[in-house]
Amino acid sequence: MQSFIMLVLGFALLVWGADKFVAGASALARRLGVSPLLVGLTIVAFGTSAPELAVSVTAALQGANEIAVGNVLGSNIFNLLVVAGLSALICPLVMDRTLLRRDWPLSLLAAAMLCAMIAPDLTLSRLEGVVLLAVFALTLFLQIRAALTGRNPLDDAAEEIAMPPLMIGVNILLGLACIILGGQLAVSGATGVARMFGLSETLIGLTIVAIGTSLPELVTSLVAARKGQNEIAMGNVIGSNIFNILLILGVSSVITPIPVLSTSIVDCLVLIGITIVFYLPACRGRLGRFPGALMALCYIAYTVYLIAR
């Protein structure tokens, strides 16, 4: 019974927190006069990736980060296929030109770099971690510079109806705290329920725990899509994928070199493949319901493969 309560409470916190977080993030974009895309790519993406960053850094400090690369790849595949796919199913997503020209290709570059680094020796070294962090710093610089160049500050009339700065901060921080806590409760509750029904630890790890680490991205993007905040929804997906590889794996491997499972190369190739394949319909300027459904079905097929292997 306790597991069911934790599961329901976790999802309630996730949904409520995501609603507040998206409201605060979109208000911040209006207040700063920058594109909501930048906020999605940075603040929202970093916030929803915070649980993965905390877990990965803790594991690295304890010298127990053998599955760090596999977890990041699994999270990125889930983000692209399920988070973006379900968001498109709820409300077809109009693609931002900057996202298509710069950020989606950057997420592909990050995945290709990771594959090239881990393939020869099944290790992500400290030097390779430094390279990932350097690319991340350059990416962040380019994103912020481009956003500030096109900055459009609020006029007086708009400022009167805008959310006050204090409330923006409260919405973002409170929303993020509820997202993180809700995600942890949901994973703990779902794991307890799965054990009650006799599911194996391996199956729980491959499904519930893997999906659980991406719950913040999923709920935040779904809420953003429902509110018509397309730039935040897709910015969160692509931004999180860039953060996960360049920042999380960069920091973790600088702390201690990461041994990589051979299956991670296959997962890396899967990530590269789907990033390319679903870039094609997005390039038309709109990610509709049919590609969204196809993305979700692809994840089901990938999950079947994970269980079988």
SULURBEL-V733271 format. One line per field, one symbol per residue. phi: phi as a letter, one per 20 degrees, with the letter a starting at -180 (. if undefined). psi: psi as a letter, one per 30 degrees, with the letter a starting at -180 (. if undefined). A space follows every 10 residues. Layout:
phi: ???
psi: ???
This chain:
phi: .fffffffff fffgffffff ffffffffff femdfggfff fdffffffeg ffffffffff femcdfdgff ffffffffgf eeffffffff bgefefffff fdefgfffff fffffffeff clbdefffff ffffffffff fffffffffe fcffefffff effggfffff ffffffffff ffffffffff ffffffemff ffffffdfff fgfdggffff ffffffemeg ffffffffff ffggffefff fffffbgdfd ffffffffff fffffffeff ffffnbdeff gfffffffff fffffffff
psi: eeeeeeeeee eeeeeeeeee eeeeeeeeee efglkfeeee fdeeeeeffe eeeeeeeeee egghhegeee eeeeeeeeee eeeeeeeeee jkkkkkeeee eeeeeeeeee eeeeeeefee ghkjleeeee eeeeeeeeee eeeeeeeeeg kilkleeefe flkkeeeeee eeeeeeeeee eeeeeeeeee eeeeeeggkl eeeeefdeee eefgeeeeee eeeeeeggie eeeeeeeeee eeeeeeeeee eefeekkjkk keffeeeeee eeefeeefee eefffkjaee eeeeeeeeee eeeeeeee.
